[in-house]
Amino acid sequence: MPDSSFERAAKRLGYEIVAGVDEVGRGPWAGPVYAAAAIIDTRKIAAKRLSGLDDSKKLNAAQREVLFERLQGCATIGIGWCEVGEIDRINILQASLLAMKRAIASLPIQPHYVLVDGNKAPDLACPCQTIIKGDARAYSIAAASIVAKVTRDRLMVKLAQSHPGYGWHTNMGYGTKEHQAGLARHGVTVHHRKTWAPIFNRLSQLSLDLRDVASGDSP
């Protein structure tokens, strides 16, 4: 379970305001990549009944929603994202780092030190510490992971309403069988990542089919 040891260690070094940052949505075939930054008031965690605070992947949707609401009272939160066009242009790793940078920039107060989930840090003006599996080890990163996950999931549910048939309200844009079937029936949308192999291959095949029709090679 995460705790506040990383935040306390940073403060002992003189960094008074410590934020955690995490991203969600690197793997889906559709939708933006989101990041959240969180500055936790550890004194309020017990009072807000946040004993279940953990890596968002270990929690179900109902648990994440409860913690998301409770975090509003004991964390300063920033949100950032990169749209699919940016992902296709700069690649998912760089888009994830940029989303993190934007999440930090959107905080109403800027941190003196940032704890980053994973092994790569965004380009920030303040010092960073990368932490492998940080969302399961540091309170502020766990909080960020929950906020990012809930925020992106809510967006994908909304997109599913305007683009039915792909199952985004449950698969959140990942390449499930329902999503694959939706692509076969309805084709590629503006929200699909065009450089992802399944989407790229489908668009390439469509281009070849259209070329064959234009040249008269199609039966």
C-alpha positions, -999 to 999 in steps of 0.1 A, spaced: 0 0 0 12 35 -7 23 58 21 37 93 26 74 83 30 85 97 -4 67 130 3 82 132 38 117 125 24 114 153 -1 103 177 26 133 168 47 154 179 18 137 213 19 111 208 -8 79 221 10 54 215 -18 55 180 -32 33 167 -60 27 133 -75 19 128 -112 6 98 -131 -9 91 -166 -35 68 -179 -45 57 -214 -12 48 -230 -26 15 -244 -60 22 -258 -67 23 -295 -89 54 -291 -91 85 -270 -66 109 -255 -40 101 -229 -47 118 -196 -25 127 -166 -32 141 -132 -10 158 -106 -19 158 -69 -5 176 -39 -17 157 -9 -24 171 26 -15 139 44 -30 152 77 -65 150 61 -62 115 47 -75 97 78 -102 123 83 -114 119 48 -115 80 51 -89 75 24 -74 43 39 -82 26 6 -61 50 -14 -40 28 -38 -30 23 -74 -61 29 -95 -56 -4 -113 -61 -23 -81 -95 -7 -75 -129 -12 -91 -148 17 -107 -170 22 -77 -140 24 -53 -123 49 -76 -153 71 -78 -157 73 -40 -120 81 -36 -121 106 -64 -148 126 -46 -130 123 -12 -98 135 -27 -113 168 -36 -111 178 1 -75 168 8 -56 173 -24 -48 201 -48 -53 186 -83 -43 194 -118 -53 177 -151 -35 175 -184 -40 155 -216 -29 150 -252 -54 145 -280 -51 117 -305 -36 140 -331 -8 148 -308 -3 112 -299 0 103 -336 24 131 -342 48 128 -314 43 92 -302 26 79 -270 56 82 -247 62 118 -256 25 125 -254 23 109 -219 52 131 -207 36 162 -222 3 153 -205 21 151 -172 38 184 -178 4 200 -186 -11 185 -154 17 200 -133 12 234 -151 -25 233 -144 -20 231 -106 -31 263 -89 2 262 -69 34 250 -84 53 222 -66 89 224 -55 94 187 -62 75 161 -82 72 124 -77 66 107 -111 52 72 -117 75 51 -139 111 55 -150 108 86 -172 101 122 -161 86 151 -180 107 182 -186 99 204 -156 113 235 -140 116 217 -106 134 185 -95 117 152 -102 120 117 -88 109 87 -109 94 58 -89 87 24 -105 52 14 -95 49 47 -78 11 46 -78 13 17 -53 40 33 -32 34 71 -28 2 87 -17 4 116 -41 10 94 -71 -18 70 -61 -41 100 -58 -30 112 -92 -36 78 -107 -72 77 -94 -80 112 -106 -65 106 -141 -84 72 -144 -118 85 -133 -115 117 -155 -105 97 -186 -131 70 -180 -158 97 -177 -147 111 -210 -148 77 -228 -183 71 -215 -193 104 -229 -176 96 -263 -194 63 -263 -227 81 -264 -219 99 -296 -200 70 -311 -220 38 -301 -210 4 -312 -174 3 -301 -180 -4 -264 -160 26 -252 -182 29 -221 -168 -3 -208 -135 -9 -226 -124 27 -224 -109 25 -259 -88 -6 -254 -88 -32 -282 -114 -56 -269 -135 -79 -291 -164 -55 -290 -141 -27 -301 -127 -48 -330 -163 -57 -340 -172 -20 -339 -143 -11 -362 -154 -38 -387 -190 -25 -387 -186 12 -384 -150 20 -394 -124 44 -379 -135 75 -361 -118 108 -354 -110 95 -319 -90 66 -331 -52 67 -329 -42 64 -366 -6 52 -359 -18 23 -338 -11 -9 -358 -48 -22 -359 -61 12 -370 -32 19 -394 -36 -15 -410 -74 -10 -414 -69 24 -430 -42 10 -452 -64 -18 -464 -93 6 -470 -69 28 -491 -59 -3 -512 -95 -13 -517 -105 22 -529 -75 22 -552 -86 -12 -567 -121 2 -572 -107 33 -589 -85 12 -612 -112 -12 -621 -94 -42 -605 -123 -49 -581 -147 -76 -593 
